[in-house]
Amino acid sequence: MKLRLLAFAAALALAAPAAAADPQVDARAWFVQNGTTGDVLLAHEADERVPLASITKLMTVLVALERTRLDDVVTVHPRAAAVGESTINLRPGEKISVRDLVEACLIQSANDAAHALAFHVGAGNEQRFVALMNAKASALGLADTHFVRPDGLDAAGHVSSARDVTKLARVAMQRPVIREIVRRRTAEAGGRTLHTWNDLLGSFPGLIGVK
């Protein structure tokens, strides 16, 4: 079951009366936090380790941005182009900028873009990049998080918790480029039109991201 995260609606201020019943949430675990004060508003099984799906790409992008420039050009690795499910149909050997790949990861949740970044930063070794993801998780104190892949497709041992992914989202949103990208519903990148998979954007007042 996928972990779901609601985060960063303006200040995530819930104005419902204190006596109101808790909302019904269709999720295995959740953690809702005031984005301004850090106050925890609602939580359930917040430290349970569960698959984190495409939220993984927040860490993929963070690690890539620490080690590249947005205008760097990536040559798409054949194995990245072969990744399936949500993709932008990258071609082996295609030249594309880091910015375009970051936008594809964050807006359209493109698995091939995540792998292209991983092979590029890992100098052709994807597991080297995954090790950097886990090192970053450790540095951030994400004790319940472990990465196996850069895209978030199900894999044994690829887990996080609602509390950890909320912290990861808060860290990611400190970067202006990420804040600017995750609030967009469409974009042009690498000659392609991207469309967000975040159905709450544009339908939930004040929501500005993240995944």
N, C-alpha and C positions, 0 to 999 in steps of 0.2 A: 504494500500500500504506500502511496506517495505521501510524503510530508507536505502539508500546505502552510503557507505563511502569508499573513496579511501584515504589511508593514509600510510605514512612511506615508500615511495620509496626513498631509500638511503637518500637524503636530500630533496626530493620532489621538486627538482628544475626543472621548466619548461623552456626549452630553446627556445621556439617558439618566433618569432619576436613580438614586442609589437603591431604591426599593425595587426597581425593575428586575424581572427575572433575567438570568444569564441567557444570551442568545444561543440558539441551537446550532452547533457547529458539526459539519459532516467531515470530520478528520480524526485521525488516530491520536494526534498530539498537536497542541498549539501553545503559542506564547505571544501575548499582545502587550506591547510596551509603549508608553508615551514617548514619542521621539524627541521631545524637548527636555523632559525632566528625568527620563529613565524609569519612571514608576511603572511597575508591572500592573496591568489592568485586568488581565485574565490569563490563566494558564491551566494546562491539563497535560500530564505526562511530559512535562517540558524537558526532562533530561533522558527520556527514553531514546535509545538509538534506533533509528529507522532509516530506510532509503530516502535520500534527499533529492533524487531526480535532477532536473535541470537547474536547480539552485546552485548546483556544482559550478556552473559557469561563472558565478560571481567570483569564486576563487581562481578559476582559470584566467579570467580577465585581470584580476588583481596581480597575479604573479607575472602575467605577460606585460602589463603596464610598468612593473618595476624593472623590467629587463629589456625593454624596447622603447622606441619612439613611435608615435602615432603615424609618422610618415615613412617608417621603415617599410621596405617591400619584402613580402614573403613569397617564396616559391612553394606552391602547394605540393606536399608530399603525396605520392600515389596512395599510400594507406589512408591518408586523411580524406582524399577524394572518394575512397571506397566506403566510407562510413555511411550507414543508412539512417532511416527514420527522418527526423526533422533536419533538412539540409537546405543549402542554397545551390546545390549542384556544382560544387567546385570541380575543376578539371585538373588532372595530374599535370604538374609543371606550370600551371597558371600563375601569373604574377598579380598579387593583390596586396593592398596596404594593411598594416596592422589596424588602423582605424576602421577600415571596412570589415575586417574580421571581428573586431570588438563589437561593432554595431550588429553584425549578423548573430553573434553569440547572445547579446543582451536583448535584442528586439525580436528576432525570429527564433531564438534558441537553436541555432544551427549547429548540429553535431560536427559536421565537417569543418566548420570554421574553428571550433574548439580544438579539434585535432591538428589543424593547420598551425595554430598558434603553439600548441604543445611540441610538435616536431620542430618548429622554427626555434623556439627558445631552448629546447632540449638538444639542439644541434643534431637533429636526426634521431634522437633517442627519446621516445615518448615517456618511458619510465623514469628517466632523469627529470623530466618536467613534473611528473606526478610526485616524485620525492620532494621537489620544491614546494608543491602544493601542501604536502603534509608538514613540511618544515614551517611554512607560513601559518598553518592551523595551530601548530604547537606554540609558535611565537605569540599568537593572538589569544592563547589560553582556551582554545576550543577542544576541551578534554574529551568530548564525546564524538569527535569527528575524525574520520579516516577516509582518504580518497584512494581509489583504484584506477579511475579513468578521468579524463578531463571533460567528459561530456555529461555524465550523470546517468547514462543508461545502466540498468540494473547489473550489479556485479557483487559477488560475495565479498563482504567486508567493506563495501562502499556505503558508509552510514554517517549520520549526524543526528542532532537533536533539535527540537524547536528552539530551545534557548540558544544553542550555538549558531544556528542559521540566522537568528535575529541579530546576534552580535556581528556576524559576518556581513549582514546587510547594512548595519549601521557603519561599519568600517568602510565598506565599499562606497557608501553614499557620501563619505568625506571627500571623495575625489570628484572635482567638478565635471570631468568628462563623463563619468558614470552617471552622475545626477542628470546631466543634460540628455544622455541617450535613453535611459530607462523610462523617461516620461513620454517618449514618442511612440506613437502607434504605427507609423510608417517611416520609411527612409529609403534613400537610394544609396546602394553600396556595391562597388565592383560591377557596375552596369546592371544591377538587379534591383527590383523593388522589394523591400522587406516589409513584412506585416507582423505585428506583435501577436504572441500567444497569450498575453496577459489580458484576459477578458474584462478585468476590473477597470482598466484604464478607459476613461471616457464614460464609464457607467457608475463608478463609485465616487461621489463628490470629494474632491480634495486629495485623491490618491495620486502619488507622483512616482510610483515604482513598487517593488523592485523587480521581482521575478514571480 
